[in-house]
Amino acid sequence: MSIGEVKAALGESKRLLDQGRATIEGIDVSLIEVTSLTLATLHDTQHAEAGNARLALADAVREADLALSMISAATENTSAYLRELG
């Protein structure tokens, strides 16, 4: 694989990472809205399923945030590698 081909592949990976980031950011916004509505609906509810729902939503938000962090790191590493290649 030539340097040009490596640069092209890295450029494509950055484009795909940007698409992934945009998708997950949209999901994150929706999760925050759903969490807010769910917590308001379940206010003062002590049912076990309500507790499970709260935990599941918190886990989903945490996972979305983790995915965004991983995408940011991958994007930064890709950019650094592209700079090294010239």
LINJO-V937404 format. One record per run of one state. SS is the DSSP state (@ for helix, = for strand, . for the rest). FROM is the first residue (numbers start at 1). TO is the last residue. Records with the same first field share a line. If there is no record, write none. Layout:
# LINJO-V937404
SS = FROM-TO / FROM-TO
This chain:
# LINJO-V937404
. = 1-2 / 42-47 / 86-86
@ = 3-41 / 48-85
